[in-house]
Amino acid sequence: MSTSSQVPFTSILSSSFLAIILWLIGFVMAGIGGHELLTALRCGDEPAPITVAELAHRGPTQGDYVTLTDFDINWDGYVYWQDEHGNWTTCDVPLWAAGSEAPPRVLVRAAGARSEADLHTMLNSAELSGIVTGRGLHGEYAAALAAFNPGIDPAACWIVHLNKQPASAAMLGGIVLAGFALFTLANFLLVYVRQPTSPTQVTLRMMSPLIMVVDGLHALSDRLPAGSRRTCGLVLSPVCLAAVAWSGYRLWQLANVSSGDAGFGGDILPIFALLFGGCFALIGLSFLLVQPPGRAQAAPALMPQTPLQRGSVPSR
């Protein structure tokens, strides 16, 4: 008969493992959903018509969801990228302003083309619709584009993702709120539900640095004097609310400019500042409003008793 101990599944769910899973799911949902929500807010419901010359000189003026008109395609200047099997992944095609010989400053990114014939089919139209996803190419991408387009400035080119449509802002907003709720619930579990030392907890601590940090903070809280909980709440809440105010204002600014002007990754810091700031502001407020349960009193020590010797009779 095997004597190895097995950890029941219910004990795993009642441990920090569940909090870690909720933490990761909420983090990803809020982060990716927040980025896509900004994209949807910049686009609007219908594509705005704009000539390639206008986009090249002024950028998108009525949202990032555009329909390009008045252009000529530089079929000798496009570059494509392949995977390890030689299949096309994406293709960047320069567009001239109609009748102009100036170097192109608008690129159409075609993600569905698998050959030059597919590319010709996708671009066989007087109007091309898509979302402006950024501005500028760098590194090896820029070098490859410049090699086939003399005089082009890859860093100044607007990139339009062909045939891409914005997702529903309402749906993305729901995803962001759900992610925030899961992330906040996970942090409340980590703060308020302290797991006893057990083989399961020791294993999780070795697997996750987050569990190690949480256990360390719990150990630190045991050494703080009585009443310091409210002091922590008074310090934590204003700092986190300030982060929420800054990130909200910054995200409002980013929602009203093109993704090309916002720059690559410009929304990462405010999104996560809003996520962490909102979550820990609620935790700080709970320190002020929720009365913690009193610490268990130590059991009184029993008086040691002298063991009876063999053959002795206890006195009456």
C-alpha positions as CSV (number, residue, x, y, z in Angstrom):
1,M,0.0,0.0,0.0
2,S,1.4,3.4,-0.9
3,T,2.2,5.7,1.9
4,S,2.8,8.8,-0.1
5,S,0.5,11.7,0.9
6,Q,-1.7,13.3,-1.8
7,V,-3.0,16.8,-1.7
8,P,-6.7,17.0,-2.2
9,F,-8.0,19.2,-5.0
10,T,-10.2,21.2,-2.5
11,S,-7.2,22.2,-0.5
12,I,-5.5,23.5,-3.7
13,L,-8.6,25.6,-4.5
14,S,-8.7,27.0,-0.9
15,S,-5.0,27.9,-1.1
16,S,-3.2,30.8,-2.8
17,F,-3.3,28.9,-6.0
18,L,-6.8,30.1,-6.8
19,A,-5.8,33.7,-6.1
20,I,-2.8,33.4,-8.5
21,I,-5.0,32.1,-11.3
22,L,-7.6,34.9,-10.8
23,W,-4.7,37.5,-10.6
24,L,-3.2,36.4,-13.9
25,I,-6.6,36.2,-15.7
26,G,-7.6,39.6,-14.5
27,F,-4.3,41.1,-15.3
28,V,-4.4,39.9,-18.9
29,M,-8.0,40.8,-19.5
30,A,-7.6,44.3,-18.2
31,G,-4.3,44.9,-20.0
32,I,-5.2,43.6,-23.5
33,G,-8.8,44.8,-23.2
34,G,-7.7,48.3,-22.2
35,H,-5.4,48.5,-25.2
36,E,-8.2,47.4,-27.6
37,L,-10.7,49.7,-26.0
38,L,-8.5,52.6,-26.7
39,T,-8.2,51.5,-30.3
40,A,-12.0,51.3,-30.6
41,L,-12.5,54.7,-29.0
42,R,-10.1,56.2,-31.5
43,C,-11.9,54.7,-34.5
44,G,-15.6,55.4,-34.4
45,D,-18.3,53.3,-36.0
46,E,-17.7,54.1,-39.7
47,P,-14.5,54.6,-41.6
48,A,-13.7,58.3,-42.4
49,P,-12.7,58.9,-46.1
50,I,-9.2,60.5,-46.4
51,T,-6.8,60.9,-49.3
52,V,-3.3,59.4,-49.1
53,A,-1.9,62.9,-49.4
54,E,-3.9,64.2,-46.5
55,L,-3.0,61.2,-44.3
56,A,0.7,61.6,-45.2
57,H,0.8,65.3,-44.3
58,R,-1.7,65.7,-41.4
59,G,-2.4,62.2,-40.1
60,P,-5.9,60.9,-39.4
61,T,-8.1,63.8,-38.5
62,Q,-11.5,62.1,-38.0
63,G,-10.4,58.9,-36.2
64,D,-8.1,55.9,-36.9
65,Y,-10.7,54.0,-38.9
66,V,-10.2,55.3,-42.4
67,T,-10.9,54.7,-46.1
68,L,-8.0,55.6,-48.3
69,T,-8.6,57.3,-51.7
70,D,-6.5,58.9,-54.5
71,F,-3.4,56.7,-54.4
72,D,-1.0,54.8,-56.6
73,I,0.5,51.5,-55.5
74,N,4.3,51.1,-55.6
75,W,4.3,47.4,-56.7
76,D,8.1,47.4,-56.9
77,G,8.6,48.6,-53.3
78,Y,6.6,46.3,-51.1
79,V,8.3,44.0,-48.6
80,Y,6.9,40.9,-47.0
81,W,7.8,38.8,-44.0
82,Q,7.9,35.0,-43.8
83,D,7.7,32.4,-41.1
84,E,10.1,29.5,-40.6
85,H,8.2,27.5,-43.3
86,G,8.5,30.2,-45.9
87,N,4.8,31.3,-45.7
88,W,4.0,35.0,-45.9
89,T,2.9,36.5,-42.6
90,T,2.5,40.2,-43.3
91,C,3.2,42.5,-46.2
92,D,3.8,46.3,-46.2
93,V,2.9,48.1,-49.4
94,P,3.9,51.8,-50.0
95,L,1.2,54.1,-51.4
96,W,2.0,57.2,-53.4
97,A,-0.3,60.1,-53.4
98,A,-2.1,60.1,-56.8
99,G,0.0,61.8,-59.4
100,S,2.9,62.5,-57.0
101,E,6.5,61.4,-57.3
102,A,7.4,62.2,-53.7
103,P,8.6,59.2,-51.6
104,P,5.7,57.3,-50.0
105,R,4.6,58.2,-46.5
106,V,1.7,55.7,-46.2
107,L,2.0,52.0,-45.9
108,V,-0.8,49.4,-46.2
109,R,-0.2,46.3,-44.1
110,A,-1.8,43.2,-45.6
111,A,-2.0,40.3,-43.2
112,G,-4.0,37.9,-45.2
113,A,-1.9,37.7,-48.4
114,R,-0.1,34.4,-49.0
115,S,1.4,35.3,-52.4
116,E,1.8,38.1,-54.8
117,A,-1.4,37.1,-56.6
118,D,-3.3,37.3,-53.2
119,L,-1.8,40.7,-52.7
120,H,-3.0,42.0,-56.1
121,T,-6.5,40.7,-55.3
122,M,-6.6,42.4,-51.9
123,L,-5.5,45.8,-53.3
124,N,-7.6,45.7,-56.5
125,S,-9.8,48.6,-55.4
126,A,-10.0,52.3,-55.8
127,E,-10.6,52.6,-52.0
128,L,-8.9,50.7,-49.2
129,S,-10.3,50.6,-45.6
130,G,-8.5,49.8,-42.4
131,I,-7.3,51.1,-39.1
132,V,-4.2,53.3,-38.5
133,T,-2.2,51.2,-36.1
134,G,0.9,53.3,-35.7
135,R,3.5,55.4,-37.3
136,G,7.1,54.5,-38.3
137,L,9.2,51.4,-38.9
138,H,12.5,50.8,-37.2
139,G,15.3,48.3,-37.3
140,E,15.5,45.6,-39.9
141,Y,12.0,46.4,-41.1
142,A,13.0,50.0,-41.9
143,A,16.2,48.9,-43.6
144,A,14.3,46.4,-45.8
145,L,11.7,49.0,-46.8
146,A,14.4,51.7,-47.6
147,A,16.3,49.3,-49.8
148,F,13.3,49.0,-52.2
149,N,12.1,52.6,-51.9
150,P,14.9,55.2,-52.4
151,G,14.3,58.4,-50.5
152,I,11.6,57.0,-48.2
153,D,11.7,57.8,-44.5
154,P,10.4,54.6,-42.7
155,A,10.1,56.4,-39.4
156,A,7.6,58.9,-40.8
157,C,5.3,56.5,-42.6
158,W,1.7,56.0,-41.4
159,I,0.7,52.3,-41.1
160,V,-2.8,51.3,-42.1
161,H,-3.8,47.7,-41.2
162,L,-5.9,46.7,-44.3
163,N,-9.5,45.4,-43.7
164,K,-9.2,45.6,-39.9
165,Q,-12.3,46.7,-38.2
166,P,-12.7,48.0,-34.6
167,A,-14.4,45.8,-32.0
168,S,-17.4,46.9,-30.0
169,A,-16.4,49.5,-27.3
170,A,-19.2,48.3,-25.1
171,M,-18.0,44.7,-25.2
172,L,-14.4,45.7,-24.6
173,G,-15.5,47.9,-21.7
174,G,-17.2,44.9,-20.1
175,I,-14.0,42.8,-20.6
176,V,-11.9,45.5,-18.9
177,L,-14.3,45.7,-15.9
178,A,-14.4,42.0,-15.5
179,G,-10.6,41.8,-15.6
180,F,-10.5,44.6,-12.9
181,A,-13.0,42.7,-10.8
182,L,-11.0,39.4,-11.0
183,F,-7.7,41.2,-10.3
184,T,-9.1,43.0,-7.3
185,L,-10.7,39.9,-5.9
186,A,-7.4,38.0,-6.2
187,N,-5.6,40.7,-4.3
188,F,-8.2,40.8,-1.6
189,L,-7.8,37.0,-1.2
190,L,-4.0,37.4,-0.9
191,V,-4.4,40.2,1.6
192,Y,-7.2,38.9,3.8
193,V,-7.0,35.1,3.5
194,R,-3.8,34.0,5.1
195,Q,-2.9,30.4,4.4
196,P,-1.4,28.2,7.1
197,T,2.0,26.6,6.5
198,S,1.5,23.4,4.7
199,P,3.2,21.3,2.0
200,T,0.9,22.9,-0.6
201,Q,1.7,26.4,0.5
202,V,5.4,25.7,0.5
203,T,5.2,24.3,-3.0
204,L,3.3,27.3,-4.3
205,R,5.8,29.6,-2.6
206,M,8.6,27.9,-4.6
207,M,6.6,28.2,-7.8
208,S,5.4,31.8,-7.5
209,P,7.5,34.8,-6.5
210,L,4.2,36.6,-5.8
211,I,3.3,34.1,-3.1
212,M,6.7,34.7,-1.5
213,V,6.1,38.5,-1.5
214,V,2.7,38.1,0.0
215,D,3.9,35.8,2.7
216,G,6.7,38.2,3.5
217,L,4.2,41.1,3.8
218,H,2.1,39.0,6.1
219,A,5.1,38.3,8.3
220,L,5.9,42.0,8.3
221,S,2.4,42.9,9.4
222,D,2.8,40.6,12.4
223,R,5.6,42.8,13.6
224,L,3.8,46.1,13.2
225,P,2.3,47.7,16.4
226,A,-1.4,47.6,17.1
227,G,-3.4,50.2,15.2
228,S,-0.9,50.4,12.3
229,R,-3.6,49.0,9.9
230,R,-5.4,52.3,9.8
231,T,-2.1,54.2,9.3
232,C,-1.4,51.9,6.3
233,G,-4.8,52.7,4.9
234,L,-4.3,56.4,5.3
235,V,-1.0,56.3,3.4
236,L,-2.0,53.8,0.8
237,S,-5.4,55.2,-0.3
238,P,-4.3,58.8,-1.2
239,V,-1.3,57.6,-3.2
240,C,-3.4,55.0,-5.1
241,L,-6.2,57.5,-5.8
242,A,-3.7,60.0,-7.2
243,A,-2.4,57.2,-9.5
244,V,-6.0,56.6,-10.6
245,A,-6.6,60.3,-11.3
246,W,-3.4,60.6,-13.3
247,S,-4.0,57.4,-15.4
248,G,-7.6,58.3,-16.1
249,Y,-6.6,61.7,-17.4
250,R,-3.7,60.3,-19.4
251,L,-6.0,57.6,-21.0
252,W,-8.5,60.3,-21.8
253,Q,-5.8,62.2,-23.7
254,L,-4.7,59.0,-25.5
255,A,-8.2,58.2,-26.6
256,N,-8.4,61.6,-28.4
257,V,-5.2,61.3,-30.4
258,S,-4.2,58.9,-33.2
259,S,-2.3,55.7,-32.3
260,G,0.5,57.1,-34.5
261,D,0.8,60.2,-32.3
262,A,0.5,58.3,-29.1
263,G,3.5,56.2,-29.9
264,F,4.1,52.5,-29.5
265,G,3.4,51.3,-25.9
266,G,2.3,54.7,-24.8
267,D,-0.8,53.3,-23.2
268,I,0.9,50.5,-21.2
269,L,1.9,52.6,-18.1
270,P,-1.5,54.4,-17.6
271,I,-3.5,51.2,-18.1
272,F,-1.6,49.3,-15.4
273,A,-1.4,52.4,-13.2
274,L,-5.2,52.5,-13.3
275,L,-5.4,48.7,-12.7
276,F,-3.1,48.6,-9.7
277,G,-4.1,52.0,-8.4
278,G,-7.8,51.3,-8.4
279,C,-7.3,47.9,-6.8
280,F,-5.0,49.0,-4.0
281,A,-7.1,52.1,-3.3
282,L,-10.0,49.8,-2.5
283,I,-7.7,47.7,-0.3
284,G,-6.5,50.8,1.5
285,L,-10.1,52.0,2.0
286,S,-11.0,48.6,3.4
287,F,-8.2,49.0,6.0
288,L,-10.0,52.1,7.2
289,L,-13.6,50.8,7.1
290,V,-13.4,47.1,7.9
291,Q,-12.5,46.1,11.5
292,P,-10.2,43.2,11.4
293,P,-10.9,40.2,13.6
294,G,-9.1,40.2,16.9
295,R,-6.0,38.1,17.2
296,A,-6.5,34.7,18.9
297,Q,-5.3,34.7,22.5
298,A,-2.5,32.2,23.3
299,A,-3.8,29.1,25.2
300,P,-2.8,29.2,28.9
301,A,0.1,26.9,29.7
302,L,-0.7,23.8,31.7
303,M,1.1,23.2,35.0
304,P,3.7,20.4,34.4
305,Q,2.8,17.2,36.3
306,T,5.3,14.7,37.6
307,P,4.7,11.3,35.9
308,L,3.7,8.5,38.3
309,Q,6.3,5.9,39.0
310,R,5.6,2.2,38.7
311,G,4.0,0.9,41.8
312,S,3.3,4.3,43.4
313,V,-0.1,5.4,44.5
314,P,-1.3,9.0,44.1
315,S,-1.9,10.8,47.3
316,R,-5.4,11.7,48.2
